[in-house]
Amino acid sequence: MTMKLYFDPHSRSHIAKWMLDEAGADYEIVTTLLKDKAHKKPEFLKINPAGKLPALVDGQARVFENAAICMYVAEKFPGKRLAPPVGTPDRGRYLSLMVYSTAQLEPAMGDAILEIRSNNSARGWTNFEAAKDAVERELRYGPYLFGAQFTAADVMIGSMLIWHRAFGGVLNRPTLDAYIDRLQARPKGMKFG
C-alpha cells in the first residue's frame, strides 16, 4: 500500500518529503493547503489532531511531526541505513539529535529569524549561536553527523539550517555552510517549490 504524505509546498512538510525521497519510499502527495485551512477540517484532524502539517498515513498508521515521520520512515526502510540500529552505541546520540532539532535548534533559529531576544532560560531552549556551536561539535567526524553515513538526523538538523538560509539567514560558519551545501547537493536533497 502506498503511503500518503499530507503536504503543502509552502510549509515544513518539505522535510518529511525529503526523508521519504532519501528512503526511496513509494508515496503519494495529498495536497493540503494551509491557505485553504485544509489542515483544520474534521477529516484531516482524524489524521493529526493538532491540525498541523506534515502528516503521513501508512495503512493504519498515522504519523505526524517531522521528527516522528523521519524516525518512522528510517525504521520502515532499515536497508537504507538512515538510522543507527537499536542497541548500537550511536542510537542514543541519534535519538538525541532528532529531538534536539525540534526542541532546541528550531525554536532558537525561529527566535533569530524573528529577532526575538530573551534572557529567560525558563523558555527551555538555548540561543541560536549556542545551537550552532552544538551542531558544529556534532559534525566533528563529518561530512555528515554520523561521519560518512547520511541519516535522518541530517534531514532534521540540516533542514533547519537550510530553512535558515532560505529565509535569508547568514551563518558565518564555514563548517555549517559547507554542510548545508553538501546536503543541498544530494540528488534527493530538500528542494523548494
C-alpha positions as CSV (number, residue, x, y, z in Angstrom):
1,M,0.0,0.0,0.0
2,T,1.3,3.4,-0.9
3,M,1.9,5.9,1.9
4,K,0.2,9.3,1.8
5,L,2.1,12.5,2.7
6,Y,-0.2,15.4,3.5
7,F,1.8,18.3,2.1
8,D,1.7,22.0,1.4
9,P,4.5,23.2,-0.8
10,H,4.8,26.3,1.4
11,S,5.4,24.5,4.6
12,R,7.8,22.5,6.6
13,S,6.3,19.3,5.1
14,H,9.3,19.5,2.7
15,I,11.3,17.9,5.5
16,A,9.1,14.7,5.5
17,K,9.2,14.7,1.7
18,W,13.0,14.8,1.8
19,M,13.1,11.9,4.2
20,L,10.7,9.8,2.0
21,D,12.7,10.6,-1.0
22,E,16.0,9.6,0.7
23,A,14.4,6.3,1.7
24,G,13.2,5.6,-1.8
25,A,9.7,5.2,-0.4
26,D,6.6,4.8,-2.6
27,Y,4.3,7.6,-1.5
28,E,1.6,9.8,-2.8
29,I,1.3,13.5,-2.1
30,V,-2.0,14.7,-0.8
31,T,-2.0,18.4,-1.3
32,T,-3.3,20.0,1.9
33,L,-3.2,23.8,1.5
34,L,-2.7,25.8,4.6
35,K,-4.2,28.9,2.9
36,D,-7.5,26.9,2.4
37,K,-7.4,25.7,6.1
38,A,-7.5,22.1,4.8
39,H,-5.4,21.1,7.9
40,K,-8.2,22.2,10.2
41,K,-11.0,20.2,8.5
42,P,-12.5,17.3,10.5
43,E,-11.2,14.6,8.1
44,F,-7.7,15.9,8.5
45,L,-8.0,16.3,12.3
46,K,-8.6,12.5,12.4
47,I,-5.1,12.1,11.0
48,N,-3.4,14.8,13.0
49,P,-5.5,16.1,15.9
50,A,-3.1,19.0,16.2
51,G,-4.2,20.3,12.8
52,K,-0.6,20.7,11.5
53,L,1.4,19.6,8.5
54,P,3.0,17.3,7.6
55,A,1.2,14.1,8.4
56,L,1.9,10.6,7.0
57,V,-0.6,7.8,6.6
58,D,0.8,4.3,6.1
59,G,-2.0,1.8,6.1
60,Q,-3.5,2.0,9.6
61,A,-0.5,4.0,10.9
62,R,-0.9,7.8,11.4
63,V,2.3,9.8,12.0
64,F,2.7,13.5,12.5
65,E,5.5,15.8,13.3
66,N,8.6,15.8,11.1
67,A,10.9,14.1,13.6
68,A,8.4,11.3,14.2
69,I,7.9,10.9,10.4
70,C,11.6,10.7,9.9
71,M,12.1,8.2,12.6
72,Y,9.2,6.1,11.3
73,V,10.5,6.1,7.8
74,A,14.1,5.3,8.9
75,E,12.8,2.3,10.8
76,K,10.5,1.2,7.9
77,F,13.4,1.1,5.5
78,P,16.3,-0.3,7.6
79,G,18.3,-1.2,4.4
80,K,18.7,2.5,3.6
81,R,20.7,2.9,6.9
82,L,19.0,6.2,7.7
83,A,19.3,5.5,11.5
84,P,21.7,3.6,13.7
85,P,20.1,0.3,14.6
86,V,18.5,-0.2,18.0
87,G,21.1,-1.4,20.5
88,T,24.1,0.1,18.8
89,P,26.2,2.7,20.6
90,D,25.2,5.5,18.1
91,R,21.5,5.0,18.7
92,G,21.3,7.3,21.8
93,R,23.1,10.1,20.1
94,Y,20.9,9.7,17.0
95,L,17.7,10.0,19.2
96,S,19.2,13.0,21.0
97,L,19.9,14.8,17.7
98,M,16.4,14.1,16.4
99,V,14.9,15.7,19.5
100,Y,17.5,18.4,19.6
101,S,16.4,19.5,16.1
102,T,12.9,20.4,17.3
103,A,13.4,21.1,21.0
104,Q,16.5,23.4,20.7
105,L,17.6,24.2,17.2
106,E,14.3,25.1,15.6
107,P,13.0,27.4,18.3
108,A,16.4,29.1,18.6
109,M,16.5,29.6,14.9
110,G,13.0,31.0,14.9
111,D,14.0,33.5,17.6
112,A,17.0,34.5,15.5
113,I,15.0,34.9,12.3
114,L,12.3,36.9,14.1
115,E,14.9,38.9,16.1
116,I,13.4,37.8,19.4
117,R,15.9,38.5,22.2
118,S,15.2,36.8,25.5
119,N,17.4,36.1,28.5
120,N,14.6,33.9,30.0
121,S,16.2,30.5,30.5
122,A,12.8,29.2,31.6
123,R,11.8,29.0,28.0
124,G,13.6,25.7,27.7
125,W,15.8,26.3,24.7
126,T,19.2,27.8,24.0
127,N,20.0,30.7,21.7
128,F,20.9,30.2,18.1
129,E,24.7,30.8,18.5
130,A,24.9,28.1,21.1
131,A,22.8,25.7,19.0
132,K,25.1,26.3,16.0
133,D,28.1,25.6,18.3
134,A,26.5,22.3,19.3
135,V,25.8,21.3,15.7
136,E,29.4,22.1,14.7
137,R,30.7,19.9,17.6
138,E,28.4,17.1,16.3
139,L,29.8,17.4,12.8
140,R,33.4,16.8,14.1
141,Y,33.6,13.5,12.2
142,G,31.8,14.8,9.1
143,P,30.8,15.1,6.3
144,Y,27.5,14.2,8.0
145,L,26.5,13.9,11.6
146,F,27.5,10.2,11.7
147,G,30.6,10.6,9.6
148,A,30.2,9.3,6.1
149,Q,26.7,7.9,6.8
150,F,23.8,10.2,6.0
151,T,20.9,9.7,8.4
152,A,17.5,11.1,9.4
153,A,19.4,13.3,11.9
154,D,20.9,15.1,8.9
155,V,17.4,15.5,7.5
156,M,16.2,17.1,10.7
157,I,19.2,19.2,11.7
158,G,20.1,20.0,8.1
159,S,16.6,21.1,7.2
160,M,16.7,23.7,10.0
161,L,19.9,25.2,8.6
162,I,18.6,25.0,5.1
163,W,15.4,26.9,6.1
164,H,17.5,29.5,7.9
165,R,19.5,30.1,4.6
166,A,16.2,30.2,2.6
167,F,14.9,32.9,4.9
168,G,18.0,35.0,4.2
169,G,19.9,34.0,7.3
170,V,23.7,34.0,7.2
171,L,25.5,31.6,9.5
172,N,29.1,32.9,9.0
173,R,30.3,29.4,9.9
174,P,32.3,27.7,7.2
175,T,31.7,24.2,8.7
176,L,27.9,24.7,8.7
177,D,27.8,26.4,5.4
178,A,29.7,23.5,3.8
179,Y,27.4,21.1,5.5
180,I,24.3,22.9,4.0
181,D,26.0,22.8,0.6
182,R,26.6,19.1,0.8
183,L,23.0,18.4,1.9
184,Q,21.5,20.5,-0.9
185,A,23.8,18.8,-3.4
186,R,22.4,15.4,-2.6
187,P,20.4,14.1,-5.5
188,K,17.3,13.7,-3.3
189,G,18.1,16.8,-1.1
190,M,15.4,19.1,0.1
191,K,14.1,21.2,-2.7
192,F,11.6,24.1,-2.5
193,G,8.8,24.9,-5.0
